[in-house]
Amino acid sequence: MKLFTKPILEKLKKNHFTTLAAKGISVDHKPVIKIFNPYGTGTWLFTEMDPDEMLFGLADIHCVELGYTARRDIESRVFRGLGLERDMHFVANKTLSQYTKESKALGRISV
């Protein structure tokens, strides 16, 4: 399965430029994509991607934190020959800050 389709990449890039254009005004996007490890630890909710292909979002790898992850790192994660997967049914119903607050309270990303 292709993790990042063209429409997903376009939305991630658009969100990044919307954030830049806000010039100091906080932009709280809804996550565009949910990536998860079906064989172990790891869930990510990404809202945007910069020109260097650094993804921004919420990660849960033993703890919940906001930050950046390189797209190539996500695409190259392999466990016993199997990679990460995109939740094809994920539709964000909250902003990233709402997911962050809820996930920190739970100690894990829950969608």
N, C-alpha and C positions, 0 to 999 in steps of 0.2 A: 504494500500500500504506500502510495506517495503521501508523505506527511504534509508537505506544503504545496498545495495546488496554486495555480496562477491567481485565481480570485482571492484566496487567502493571503498570498504574498502582497497583492495589490492593496488589500484592506489594512494589513499590518503597516505597510509603507505610508499609506494615507494617514493613518492614525499618528504616525511619527511626525509627519509634516504638520498636521493639525496642532499637535502639542507644541512644536516649534513656533508656529504662527501665533499661538496664544500669548507669547512674550510675557511670561511671568504669571499668567493666570493658570490656575490649576485645571488640568483637563483630566477627567476621570472616565476613561473609556471602559466599555464592556469588553471582556475578553473575546478575542476573535477565534481562538483555537484552544482546545484542550488536548494535550499530549500525555500519554501515560505508559508505564511499563506494565504490561499484563502479566509479567513473570516475577515481579518483585517491587521494590521501592521506587517511587518516582512518579510525580504528577506535576504538570506545568499548565498554567493558564497564561497565554501570551496576548498582550494588547497591541504591541507595536514592534517595528523593526527599523533600525537606522540603516543608512547607506552601507555601513561596514558589515551588515547582516548580523548585528547584535540584537537579539530579541529581548524585550522587556516584559516582565510579568511576575507572577507569583509561582514560586517553586516549593514543592514539598518533597525533600529528600532527607528524611530523618528529622527535619524541622521545617517550619513554614517561614519563608522569607521572600521579600520583594527584591528584584535585582535583574541583572543582565546575564544572558547566556548566549554563546555563539551558536548560530544556526548549524554550523558544521558539527559542533559537539552533540547537538540533539540528533542530527541525522546519522552520526557515526556510532551512537551507543548501541552496542550489541551484547546480548546475553545468550550464551549457548547457541549462537548462530541466528538468533531472532532479535529484531530491532524493536524500537518503541512504536506505538500505534497512536493514530489520531482518533479521538472519539467522534465518529461520524454523526452521532445523534446529539452532540452537545450544542445547545443554544443558550447563550448567556442571558440570564434574567436579572443580573445585578451588575453594578460597576465593579471594577477591580478593587477599589477600597472597601466595598461591602464584602466581597469574597475574602479579602485579607482579614478584616475584622472578625468575620465568622470563623475563618480557618484558624486564626491564632487562638480564639477561644476554645475551639474543638481540639487543637493540636494537630490538625491535618486538613487538607483540602477535601471538602465534601460538596459535590455537585450532583 
